Amino acid sequence: MDPQQRIFMEVAIDALDNSGLSRERLAGTRTGVYVASYHNDYAQLQYTDIEAVDARTLTGTLHSVLANRLSYLLDLRGPSLSLDTACSSSLVAFHQACRSIASGESTLALAGGISLHLHPYGFITFSKASMLSPRGICNVFDASGDGYVRSEGGGMFLLKDYDRALADGDNILAVVAAS
């Protein structure tokens, strides 16, 4: 299994634990899962050894399985989407989760992303395309920007309608005004 799948599930469980919402209470609800993932380093590594490929290799490396694996694990009944819009993937996942709650499609949503760099090919190709900052500093939307800096990590938001969160007495850490 791609480490991104395992880490994403761990980050999601941490988000639930931090919210105080038990997995048992969440089971069977219209909770959506929106995950951003577009790096496939682990798959690249797996498919270099054809003899090692087995029945689990495909589901262990597909991005589409990432959201569905979490929905299955937690018995969630809302939308379950893996998104790849390159660098904007996490923002798009967050936006789609907000839209799902606003429309009533989901009562709650888990929105997040995961990115691990397990092979140097991405760094090599982006460097050859002059896309990386030679200073190693990312100055987004700034005139001094000279490229971007690749990074890795995972994050997760548990989203809920504001009025419902107030009524339920939830610990609200932030309010989304718009997306």
Accessible surface in RSA format (square Angstrom, percent):
REM  Atomic radii and reference values for relative SASA: ProtOr
REM  Chains: A
REM  Algorithm: Lee & Richards
REM  Probe-radius: 1.40
REM  Slices: 20
REM RES _ NUM      All-atoms   Total-Side   Main-Chain    Non-polar    All polar
REM                ABS   REL    ABS   REL    ABS   REL    ABS   REL    ABS   REL
RES MET A   1    80.59  41.7  44.69  29.6  35.90  85.5  45.29  38.5  35.30  46.8
RES ASP A   2     3.94   2.8   3.94   3.9   0.00   0.0   0.83   1.9   3.11   3.1
RES PRO A   3    26.35  19.2  26.35  24.0   0.00   0.0  26.35  21.8   0.00   0.0
RES GLN A   4     5.53   3.1   5.53   4.0   0.00   0.0   1.98   4.2   3.54   2.7
RES GLN A   5     4.30   2.4   4.24   3.1   0.06   0.1   3.42   7.3   0.88   0.7
RES ARG A   6   110.90  46.6 108.94  55.5   1.96   4.7  46.07  63.0  64.83  39.3
RES ILE A   7    59.95  34.1  59.95  44.7   0.00   0.0  59.95  43.2   0.00   0.0
RES PHE A   8     1.12   0.6   0.71   0.4   0.41   1.1   1.12   0.7   0.00   0.0
RES MET A   9    29.13  15.1  28.93  19.1   0.21   0.5  27.46  23.3   1.67   2.2
RES GLU A  10   105.99  60.9 101.88  77.1   4.12   9.8  40.81  78.9  65.18  53.2
RES VAL A  11    33.07  21.8  32.11  29.1   0.96   2.3  32.32  28.1   0.75   2.0
RES ALA A  12     0.00   0.0   0.00   0.0   0.00   0.0   0.00   0.0   0.00   0.0
RES ILE A  13    27.04  15.4  27.04  20.1   0.00   0.0  27.04  19.5   0.00   0.0
RES ASP A  14    82.42  57.7  80.76  80.4   1.66   3.9  18.30  43.1  64.12  64.0
RES ALA A  15    16.53  15.2   7.03  10.9   9.50  21.6  13.21  18.6   3.32   8.8
RES LEU A  16     0.08   0.0   0.08   0.1   0.00   0.0   0.08   0.1   0.00   0.0
RES ASP A  17    84.83  59.4  62.03  61.7  22.80  53.9  29.45  69.3  55.38  55.2
RES ASN A  18   123.79  85.4  93.19  90.1  30.60  73.7  25.63  61.7  98.15  94.9
RES SER A  19    50.81  42.9  15.49  20.7  35.32  81.4  26.03  55.4  24.78  34.7
RES GLY A  20    63.79  78.7   0.00   N/A  63.79  78.7  36.85 101.1  26.94  60.3
RES LEU A  21    21.66  12.1  17.44  12.5   4.22  10.6  18.78  13.2   2.88   7.8
RES SER A  22    50.80  42.9  40.05  53.5  10.75  24.8  42.51  90.5   8.29  11.6
RES ARG A  23   110.49  46.4 105.46  53.8   5.03  12.0  21.85  29.9  88.64  53.7
RES GLU A  24   143.15  82.2 122.26  92.5  20.89  49.7  71.87 139.0  71.28  58.2
RES ARG A  25   151.97  63.8 131.33  66.9  20.64  49.1  64.48  88.1  87.49  53.0
RES LEU A  26     1.36   0.8   0.89   0.6   0.47   1.2   1.36   1.0   0.00   0.0
RES ALA A  27    44.98  41.4  27.51  42.4  17.48  39.8  27.74  39.1  17.24  45.7
RES GLY A  28    39.00  48.1   0.00   N/A  39.00  48.1  15.09  41.4  23.91  53.6
RES THR A  29    42.89  30.5  36.78  37.3   6.11  14.6  42.89  57.6   0.00   0.0
RES ARG A  30   119.24  50.1 116.55  59.4   2.69   6.4  52.07  71.2  67.18  40.7
RES THR A  31     0.02   0.0   0.00   0.0   0.02   0.0   0.00   0.0   0.02   0.0
RES GLY A  32     0.00   0.0   0.00   N/A   0.00   0.0   0.00   0.0   0.00   0.0
RES VAL A  33     0.00   0.0   0.00   0.0   0.00   0.0   0.00   0.0   0.00   0.0
RES TYR A  34     4.48   2.1   4.48   2.6   0.00   0.0   2.04   1.5   2.44   3.0
RES VAL A  35     0.00   0.0   0.00   0.0   0.00   0.0   0.00   0.0   0.00   0.0
RES ALA A  36     3.46   3.2   2.49   3.8   0.96   2.2   2.68   3.8   0.78   2.1
RES SER A  37     3.04   2.6   0.39   0.5   2.65   6.1   1.60   3.4   1.43   2.0
RES TYR A  38    64.84  30.3  49.13  28.0  15.71  40.9  36.94  27.8  27.90  34.4
RES HIS A  39    16.24   8.9  14.47  10.1   1.77   4.5   4.38   4.5  11.87  13.8
RES ASN A  40    52.81  36.4  51.98  50.2   0.83   2.0   6.00  14.4  46.81  45.2
RES ASP A  41     3.47   2.4   2.52   2.5   0.95   2.2   0.71   1.7   2.76   2.8
RES TYR A  42    48.20  22.5  47.50  27.0   0.70   1.8  22.85  17.2  25.36  31.3
RES ALA A  43    13.44  12.4  13.30  20.5   0.15   0.3  13.44  18.9   0.00   0.0
RES GLN A  44    83.91  46.9  75.75  55.4   8.16  19.4   9.57  20.4  74.34  56.4
RES LEU A  45    68.54  38.2  59.65  42.7   8.89  22.4  59.77  42.0   8.77  23.6
RES GLN A  46    54.79  30.6  50.28  36.7   4.52  10.8   3.88   8.3  50.92  38.6
RES TYR A  47    88.00  41.1  77.36  44.0  10.64  27.7  70.91  53.3  17.09  21.1
RES THR A  48   109.59  77.9  73.14  74.1  36.45  86.9  65.02  87.3  44.58  67.4
RES ASP A  49    75.00  52.5  71.30  71.0   3.69   8.7  28.78  67.7  46.21  46.1
RES ILE A  50   125.25  71.3 115.85  86.3   9.40  22.7 115.85  83.4   9.40  25.5
RES GLU A  51   164.27  94.3 134.64 101.9  29.64  70.6  60.26 116.6 104.01  84.9
RES ALA A  52    59.07  54.3  33.55  51.8  25.53  58.1  45.07  63.5  14.00  37.1
RES VAL A  53    55.85  36.8  35.44  32.1  20.41  49.2  36.46  31.7  19.39  52.6
RES ASP A  54    66.67  46.7  49.12  48.9  17.55  41.5  40.63  95.6  26.05  26.0
RES ALA A  55   101.69  93.5  65.99 101.8  35.70  81.2  79.74 112.3  21.95  58.1
RES ARG A  56   176.28  74.0 173.28  88.3   3.00   7.1  77.96 106.5  98.32  59.6
RES THR A  57    14.09  10.0   5.55   5.6   8.54  20.3   9.52  12.8   4.57   6.9
RES LEU A  58   100.09  55.7  99.48  71.2   0.60   1.5  99.48  69.9   0.60   1.6
RES THR A  59    66.13  47.0  66.13  67.0   0.00   0.0  52.83  71.0  13.30  20.1
RES GLY A  60     4.50   5.6   0.00   N/A   4.50   5.6   4.50  12.4   0.00   0.0
RES THR A  61    11.50   8.2   4.59   4.7   6.92  16.5   1.77   2.4   9.73  14.7
RES LEU A  62    70.19  39.1  67.46  48.3   2.73   6.9  69.18  48.6   1.00   2.7
RES HIS A  63    46.95  25.7  43.35  30.1   3.60   9.2  41.39  42.7   5.56   6.5
RES SER A  64    66.09  55.8  58.60  78.2   7.49  17.2  48.19 102.6  17.90  25.1
RES VAL A  65    28.16  18.5  28.04  25.4   0.12   0.3  28.16  24.5   0.00   0.0
RES LEU A  66     3.64   2.0   3.44   2.5   0.21   0.5   3.44   2.4   0.21   0.6
RES ALA A  67     0.00   0.0   0.00   0.0   0.00   0.0   0.00   0.0   0.00   0.0
RES ASN A  68    68.58  47.3  65.34  63.1   3.23   7.8  26.76  64.4  41.82  40.4
RES ARG A  69    60.26  25.3  54.41  27.7   5.85  13.9  19.12  26.1  41.14  24.9
RES LEU A  70     0.00   0.0   0.00   0.0   0.00   0.0   0.00   0.0   0.00   0.0
RES SER A  71    11.36   9.6  10.23  13.7   1.13   2.6  10.44  22.2   0.93   1.3
RES TYR A  72   193.56  90.4 176.02 100.1  17.54  45.6 135.15 101.6  58.42  72.0
RES LEU A  73   101.27  56.4  74.41  53.2  26.86  67.5  77.85  54.7  23.42  63.0
RES LEU A  74     8.09   4.5   2.94   2.1   5.15  12.9   7.47   5.2   0.62   1.7
RES ASP A  75    58.07  40.7  54.37  54.1   3.70   8.7  24.99  58.8  33.08  33.0
RES LEU A  76    11.95   6.7   0.03   0.0  11.92  30.0   0.03   0.0  11.92  32.1
RES ARG A  77   151.68  63.7 122.23  62.3  29.46  70.1  43.94  60.1 107.74  65.3
RES GLY A  78    14.77  18.2   0.00   N/A  14.77  18.2   3.69  10.1  11.09  24.8
RES PRO A  79    30.92  22.5  16.81  15.3  14.10  51.3  30.04  24.8   0.88   5.5
RES SER A  80    30.28  25.6  11.92  15.9  18.37  42.3  11.92  25.4  18.37  25.7
RES LEU A  81    77.52  43.2  75.90  54.3   1.61   4.1  77.52  54.4   0.00   0.0
RES SER A  82    35.35  29.9   5.04   6.7  30.31  69.8   5.41  11.5  29.94  41.9
RES LEU A  83    33.71  18.8  30.81  22.0   2.90   7.3  33.40  23.5   0.31   0.8
RES ASP A  84    92.80  65.0  63.03  62.7  29.77  70.4  22.64  53.3  70.16  70.0
RES THR A  85    60.27  42.9  42.26  42.8  18.02  42.9  51.85  69.6   8.42  12.7
RES ALA A  86    52.05  47.9  50.86  78.5   1.20   2.7  51.05  71.9   1.01   2.7
RES CYS A  87    99.61  75.3  68.38  76.3  31.23  73.4  39.24  99.4  60.36  65.1
RES SER A  88    44.60  37.7  41.30  55.1   3.30   7.6  33.22  70.7  11.38  15.9
RES SER A  89     3.50   3.0   3.40   4.5   0.09   0.2   3.40   7.2   0.09   0.1
RES SER A  90    59.68  50.4  54.27  72.4   5.42  12.5  36.14  77.0  23.55  33.0
RES LEU A  91   135.75  75.6 131.27  93.9   4.48  11.3 131.73  92.5   4.02  10.8
RES VAL A  92    42.89  28.2  41.50  37.6   1.40   3.4  42.88  37.3   0.01   0.0
RES ALA A  93     0.00   0.0   0.00   0.0   0.00   0.0   0.00   0.0   0.00   0.0
RES PHE A  94    39.26  19.6  39.14  24.2   0.12   0.3  39.14  23.7   0.12   0.3
RES HIS A  95    55.80  30.5  55.80  38.8   0.00   0.0  41.96  43.2  13.84  16.1
RES GLN A  96    56.71  31.7  54.77  40.0   1.94   4.6   5.58  11.9  51.13  38.8
RES ALA A  97     0.00   0.0   0.00   0.0   0.00   0.0   0.00   0.0   0.00   0.0
RES CYS A  98    24.19  18.3  17.96  20.0   6.23  14.6  16.07  40.7   8.11   8.7
RES ARG A  99   140.62  59.0 134.80  68.7   5.81  13.8  31.68  43.3 108.93  66.0
RES SER A 100     3.53   3.0   1.05   1.4   2.48   5.7   3.07   6.5   0.46   0.6
RES ILE A 101    22.67  12.9  13.18   9.8   9.48  22.9  13.18   9.5   9.48  25.7
RES ALA A 102    90.67  83.4  49.90  77.0  40.77  92.7  59.75  84.1  30.92  81.9
RES SER A 103    87.34  73.8  44.06  58.8  43.27  99.7  51.47 109.6  35.87  50.2
RES GLY A 104    39.86  49.1   0.00   N/A  39.86  49.1  30.57  83.9   9.28  20.8
RES GLU A 105    96.56  55.4  80.20  60.7  16.35  38.9  36.28  70.2  60.28  49.2
RES SER A 106     2.59   2.2   0.00   0.0   2.59   6.0   0.00   0.0   2.59   3.6
RES THR A 107    29.69  21.1  23.89  24.2   5.81  13.8  25.65  34.4   4.05   6.1
RES LEU A 108    12.75   7.1  12.75   9.1   0.00   0.0  12.75   9.0   0.00   0.0
RES ALA A 109     0.00   0.0   0.00   0.0   0.00   0.0   0.00   0.0   0.00   0.0
RES LEU A 110     0.00   0.0   0.00   0.0   0.00   0.0   0.00   0.0   0.00   0.0
RES ALA A 111     0.53   0.5   0.24   0.4   0.28   0.6   0.53   0.7   0.00   0.0
RES GLY A 112     7.70   9.5   0.00   N/A   7.70   9.5   7.40  20.3   0.30   0.7
RES GLY A 113     8.66  10.7   0.00   N/A   8.66  10.7   4.95  13.6   3.71   8.3
RES ILE A 114     6.53   3.7   0.34   0.3   6.19  14.9   0.97   0.7   5.55  15.1
RES SER A 115    23.58  19.9  23.58  31.5   0.00   0.0  22.52  48.0   1.05   1.5
RES LEU A 116    23.39  13.0  22.33  16.0   1.05   2.6  22.33  15.7   1.05   2.8
RES HIS A 117    28.75  15.7   9.07   6.3  19.68  50.3   8.99   9.3  19.76  23.0
RES LEU A 118    69.09  38.5  42.65  30.5  26.44  66.5  50.22  35.3  18.87  50.8
RES HIS A 119    58.16  31.8  53.06  36.9   5.10  13.0  28.74  29.6  29.42  34.2
RES PRO A 120    78.66  57.3  75.35  68.7   3.32  12.1  78.00  64.4   0.67   4.1
RES TYR A 121    66.76  31.2  65.48  37.3   1.28   3.3  58.72  44.1   8.04   9.9
RES GLY A 122     4.51   5.6   0.00   N/A   4.51   5.6   4.45  12.2   0.06   0.1
RES PHE A 123    81.91  41.0  80.95  50.1   0.96   2.5  81.14  49.2   0.77   2.2
RES ILE A 124    86.23  49.1  82.27  61.3   3.96   9.5  86.17  62.0   0.07   0.2
RES THR A 125    75.34  53.6  70.38  71.3   4.97  11.8  63.79  85.7  11.56  17.5
RES PHE A 126    49.08  24.6  49.03  30.4   0.05   0.1  49.08  29.8   0.00   0.0
RES SER A 127    66.07  55.8  52.35  69.9  13.72  31.6  15.64  33.3  50.43  70.6
RES LYS A 128   171.42  83.6 136.14  83.5  35.28  84.0  91.29  82.2  80.13  85.4
RES ALA A 129    59.94  55.1  30.74  47.4  29.20  66.4  42.53  59.9  17.41  46.1
RES SER A 130    98.26  83.0  69.67  93.0  28.59  65.9  42.17  89.8  56.09  78.6
RES MET A 131    85.42  44.2  77.74  51.4   7.68  18.3  69.19  58.8  16.23  21.5
RES LEU A 132    40.80  22.7  31.58  22.6   9.21  23.2  31.58  22.2   9.21  24.8
RES SER A 133    10.71   9.1   0.00   0.0  10.71  24.7   0.00   0.0  10.71  15.0
RES PRO A 134   117.65  85.7  72.84  66.4  44.80 162.9  85.53  70.6  32.12 199.6
RES ARG A 135   121.05  50.8  90.71  46.2  30.34  72.2  70.10  95.8  50.95  30.9
RES GLY A 136    48.23  59.5   0.00   N/A  48.23  59.5  25.43  69.8  22.79  51.0
RES ILE A 137    86.25  49.1  82.92  61.8   3.34   8.0  86.25  62.1   0.00   0.0
RES CYS A 138    61.93  46.8  37.09  41.4  24.83  58.4  19.47  49.3  42.45  45.8
RES ASN A 139    45.19  31.2  34.57  33.4  10.62  25.6   5.67  13.6  39.52  38.2
RES VAL A 140    96.37  63.4  69.45  62.9  26.92  64.9  76.86  66.8  19.50  52.9
RES PHE A 141   208.94 104.5 156.23  96.8  52.71 137.2 172.29 104.5  36.65 104.9
RES ASP A 142    79.18  55.5  61.67  61.4  17.52  41.4  13.21  31.1  65.98  65.8
RES ALA A 143   115.88 106.5  69.51 107.3  46.37 105.5  82.37 116.0  33.50  88.8
RES SER A 144    62.89  53.1  44.52  59.4  18.37  42.3  50.31 107.1  12.59  17.6
RES GLY A 145    35.82  44.2   0.00   N/A  35.82  44.2  10.21  28.0  25.61  57.3
RES ASP A 146    54.14  37.9  32.86  32.7  21.29  50.3  38.52  90.7  15.62  15.6
RES GLY A 147    30.78  38.0   0.00   N/A  30.78  38.0  17.27  47.4  13.51  30.3
RES TYR A 148    55.43  25.9  54.40  31.0   1.03   2.7  51.15  38.4   4.28   5.3
RES VAL A 149    60.30  39.7  45.45  41.2  14.85  35.8  47.86  41.6  12.44  33.7
RES ARG A 150    24.70  10.4   5.34   2.7  19.36  46.1   3.70   5.1  21.01  12.7
RES SER A 151    84.88  71.7  68.29  91.1  16.59  38.2  39.90  85.0  44.98  63.0
RES GLU A 152    99.38  57.1  69.62  52.7  29.76  70.8  25.76  49.8  73.62  60.1
RES GLY A 153    38.58  47.6   0.00   N/A  38.58  47.6  32.44  89.0   6.13  13.7
RES GLY A 154    41.10  50.7   0.00   N/A  41.10  50.7   5.00  13.7  36.10  80.9
RES GLY A 155    35.05  43.2   0.00   N/A  35.05  43.2  30.93  84.9   4.12   9.2
RES MET A 156    26.64  13.8   0.55   0.4  26.10  62.1   0.55   0.5  26.10  34.6
RES PHE A 157   118.15  59.1 115.03  71.2   3.12   8.1 118.15  71.6   0.00   0.0
RES LEU A 158    47.86  26.7  19.01  13.6  28.84  72.5  19.01  13.4  28.84  77.6
RES LEU A 159    20.24  11.3  18.71  13.4   1.53   3.8  20.24  14.2   0.00   0.0
RES LYS A 160    45.19  22.0  21.34  13.1  23.85  56.8  13.42  12.1  31.77  33.8
RES ASP A 161    65.96  46.2  61.60  61.3   4.36  10.3  19.65  46.2  46.31  46.2
RES TYR A 162   103.93  48.5  97.34  55.4   6.60  17.2  64.80  48.7  39.13  48.2
RES ASP A 163   101.87  71.4  96.33  95.9   5.53  13.1  29.98  70.6  71.88  71.7
RES ARG A 164   106.69  44.8 101.19  51.6   5.50  13.1  37.28  50.9  69.41  42.1
RES ALA A 165     7.24   6.7   7.24  11.2   0.00   0.0   7.24  10.2   0.00   0.0
RES LEU A 166    97.78  54.5  79.65  57.0  18.14  45.6  81.37  57.1  16.41  44.2
RES ALA A 167    89.35  82.2  45.60  70.4  43.75  99.5  58.61  82.5  30.74  81.4
RES ASP A 168    68.46  48.0  35.76  35.6  32.70  77.3  12.81  30.2  55.65  55.5
RES GLY A 169    65.92  81.3   0.00   N/A  65.92  81.3  34.98  96.0  30.94  69.3
RES ASP A 170    55.70  39.0  37.57  37.4  18.13  42.9  19.30  45.4  36.39  36.3
RES ASN A 171   116.15  80.1  86.84  83.9  29.31  70.6  33.35  80.3  82.80  80.0
RES ILE A 172    60.56  34.5  30.15  22.5  30.41  73.3  33.76  24.3  26.80  72.7
RES LEU A 173   158.91  88.5 120.07  85.9  38.84  97.6 124.06  87.1  34.85  93.8
RES ALA A 174    83.97  77.2  55.14  85.1  28.83  65.6  64.73  91.2  19.24  51.0
RES VAL A 175    94.36  62.1  62.98  57.0  31.38  75.6  66.00  57.3  28.36  76.9
RES VAL A 176    65.18  42.9  36.51  33.1  28.67  69.1  40.70  35.4  24.47  66.4
RES ALA A 177   106.92  98.3  65.48 101.0  41.45  94.3  73.17 103.0  33.75  89.4
RES ALA A 178    87.67  80.6  56.55  87.3  31.12  70.8  66.76  94.0  20.91  55.4
RES SER A 179    75.05  63.4  10.83  14.4  64.23 148.0  38.64  82.3  36.42  51.0
END  Absolute sums over single chains surface
CHAIN  1 A    10341.7       7833.5       2508.2       6180.1       4161.6
END  Absolute sums over all chains
TOTAL         10341.7       7833.5       2508.2       6180.1       4161.6
